[in-house]
Amino acid sequence: MADTLKPRPEFRNIHVTDLRNYRLPPAGIVSILHRISGAILFLLLPFIIWMFDTSITSEISYESFRSAFVAGIGFVPGWFVKLVALALIWGYLHHFIAGVRHLWMDATHSVSKQQGHSSAIVTLVLGTLLAVLLGAKLFGLY
Protein backbone atom coordinates (compact mmCIF):
# COMPACT_ATOMS: atom_id res chain seq x y z
CA MET A 1 0.00 0.00 0.00
CA ALA A 2 2.93 2.35 0.59
CA ASP A 3 3.84 2.06 -3.10
CA THR A 4 0.44 3.36 -4.24
CA LEU A 5 0.63 6.64 -2.36
CA LYS A 6 1.18 9.67 -4.50
CA PRO A 7 4.50 11.30 -3.62
CA ARG A 8 4.20 14.71 -1.99
CA PRO A 9 5.79 17.63 -3.83
CA GLU A 10 9.09 18.69 -2.36
CA PHE A 11 9.74 22.43 -2.13
CA ARG A 12 13.37 23.27 -1.53
CA ASN A 13 13.51 26.70 -3.09
CA ILE A 14 10.40 28.49 -4.20
CA HIS A 15 10.82 30.06 -7.60
CA VAL A 16 8.99 33.26 -8.54
CA THR A 17 6.71 31.29 -10.84
CA ASP A 18 5.65 29.08 -7.90
CA LEU A 19 4.52 31.97 -5.69
CA ARG A 20 0.94 32.09 -6.91
CA ASN A 21 0.49 28.38 -6.09
CA TYR A 22 2.18 28.56 -2.69
CA ARG A 23 -0.14 28.98 0.29
CA LEU A 24 1.47 30.48 3.35
CA PRO A 25 -0.05 29.12 6.59
CA PRO A 26 -1.68 31.59 9.00
CA ALA A 27 1.28 31.34 11.38
CA GLY A 28 3.57 32.44 8.56
CA ILE A 29 1.30 35.37 7.74
CA VAL A 30 1.29 36.42 11.41
CA SER A 31 5.08 36.17 11.50
CA ILE A 32 5.52 38.36 8.43
CA LEU A 33 2.96 40.89 9.66
CA HIS A 34 4.66 40.94 13.07
CA ARG A 35 7.89 42.02 11.38
CA ILE A 36 6.09 44.58 9.19
CA SER A 37 4.23 46.06 12.18
CA GLY A 38 7.50 46.32 14.13
CA ALA A 39 9.13 48.12 11.20
CA ILE A 40 6.16 50.52 10.93
CA LEU A 41 6.37 51.32 14.63
CA PHE A 42 10.12 51.85 14.42
CA LEU A 43 10.03 54.02 11.28
CA LEU A 44 7.17 56.16 12.53
CA LEU A 45 8.64 56.60 16.02
CA PRO A 46 9.36 60.34 15.45
CA PHE A 47 5.70 60.86 14.50
CA ILE A 48 4.59 58.89 17.57
CA ILE A 49 6.80 61.03 19.83
CA TRP A 50 5.50 64.22 18.20
CA MET A 51 1.89 63.10 18.70
CA PHE A 52 2.52 62.23 22.35
CA ASP A 53 4.44 65.45 23.07
CA THR A 54 1.87 67.64 21.33
CA SER A 55 -1.06 65.96 23.02
CA ILE A 56 0.18 66.42 26.60
CA THR A 57 2.18 69.68 26.60
CA SER A 58 -0.72 72.11 27.07
CA GLU A 59 -4.34 72.68 26.19
CA ILE A 60 -3.32 74.85 23.24
CA SER A 61 -0.95 72.21 21.86
CA TYR A 62 -3.64 69.56 22.36
CA GLU A 63 -6.04 71.61 20.23
CA SER A 64 -3.38 71.93 17.52
CA PHE A 65 -2.91 68.16 17.76
CA ARG A 66 -6.63 67.62 17.27
CA SER A 67 -6.78 70.09 14.39
CA ALA A 68 -4.01 68.14 12.60
CA PHE A 69 -6.52 65.36 12.06
CA VAL A 70 -8.97 67.78 10.45
CA ALA A 71 -6.89 70.43 8.71
CA GLY A 72 -3.69 68.46 8.26
CA ILE A 73 -0.05 69.29 8.92
CA GLY A 74 1.54 71.69 6.45
CA PHE A 75 0.90 70.27 2.99
CA VAL A 76 -0.26 66.89 4.33
CA PRO A 77 -4.10 66.66 4.40
CA GLY A 78 -5.99 65.59 7.49
CA TRP A 79 -7.28 62.34 5.98
CA PHE A 80 -3.69 61.25 5.36
CA VAL A 81 -2.75 62.01 8.97
CA LYS A 82 -5.68 59.82 10.00
CA LEU A 83 -4.49 57.02 7.70
CA VAL A 84 -0.99 57.19 9.21
CA ALA A 85 -2.53 57.11 12.70
CA LEU A 86 -4.65 54.12 11.64
CA ALA A 87 -1.50 52.34 10.38
CA LEU A 88 0.07 53.02 13.78
CA ILE A 89 -3.01 51.71 15.55
CA TRP A 90 -2.98 48.52 13.49
CA GLY A 91 0.79 48.16 13.85
CA TYR A 92 0.67 48.49 17.61
CA LEU A 93 -2.32 46.18 18.05
CA HIS A 94 -0.98 43.47 15.77
CA HIS A 95 2.53 43.66 17.20
CA PHE A 96 1.19 43.52 20.76
CA ILE A 97 -1.23 40.63 20.14
CA ALA A 98 1.36 38.64 18.16
CA GLY A 99 3.91 39.27 20.92
CA VAL A 100 1.48 38.01 23.55
CA ARG A 101 0.85 34.98 21.31
CA HIS A 102 4.58 34.23 21.22
CA LEU A 103 4.93 34.68 24.98
CA TRP A 104 1.94 32.40 25.58
CA MET A 105 3.38 29.75 23.25
CA ASP A 106 6.75 29.95 24.99
CA ALA A 107 5.28 29.84 28.50
CA THR A 108 2.90 26.93 27.87
CA HIS A 109 5.06 25.05 25.35
CA SER A 110 2.17 25.18 22.88
CA VAL A 111 4.10 24.28 19.78
CA SER A 112 1.75 21.89 18.02
CA LYS A 113 0.68 22.63 14.48
CA GLN A 114 -2.99 22.91 15.44
CA GLN A 115 -2.38 25.32 18.33
CA GLY A 116 -0.10 27.43 16.15
CA HIS A 117 -2.78 27.55 13.46
CA SER A 118 -5.61 28.45 15.83
CA SER A 119 -3.61 31.05 17.75
CA ALA A 120 -2.55 32.64 14.45
CA ILE A 121 -6.18 32.88 13.34
CA VAL A 122 -7.14 34.45 16.69
CA THR A 123 -4.26 36.94 16.34
CA LEU A 124 -5.29 37.95 12.81
CA VAL A 125 -8.99 38.28 13.65
CA LEU A 126 -8.50 40.09 16.96
CA GLY A 127 -5.92 42.55 15.59
CA THR A 128 -8.03 43.32 12.52
CA LEU A 129 -11.28 43.64 14.48
CA LEU A 130 -9.77 46.01 17.06
CA ALA A 131 -8.09 48.09 14.33
CA VAL A 132 -11.39 48.39 12.42
CA LEU A 133 -13.25 49.44 15.58
CA LEU A 134 -10.65 52.06 16.52
CA GLY A 135 -10.39 53.18 12.88
CA ALA A 136 -14.16 53.73 12.81
CA LYS A 137 -13.82 55.88 15.93
CA LEU A 138 -10.87 57.76 14.39
CA PHE A 139 -12.82 58.56 11.22
CA GLY A 140 -15.89 59.62 13.23
CA LEU A 141 -18.26 56.79 12.36
CA TYR A 142 -19.42 56.59 15.99
Buried (B, 14 or more C-beta within 10 A) or exposed (E): EEEEEEEEEEEEEEEEEEEEEEEEEBBEBBBEBBEBBBEBBEEBEEBBEBBEEBEEEEEEEEEBBEEBBEEBBEEEEBEEBBBBBBBBBBBBBBBBBBBEBBEEBEEEEBEEEEBBEBBBBBBBEBBBEBBEBBBEEBBEEE
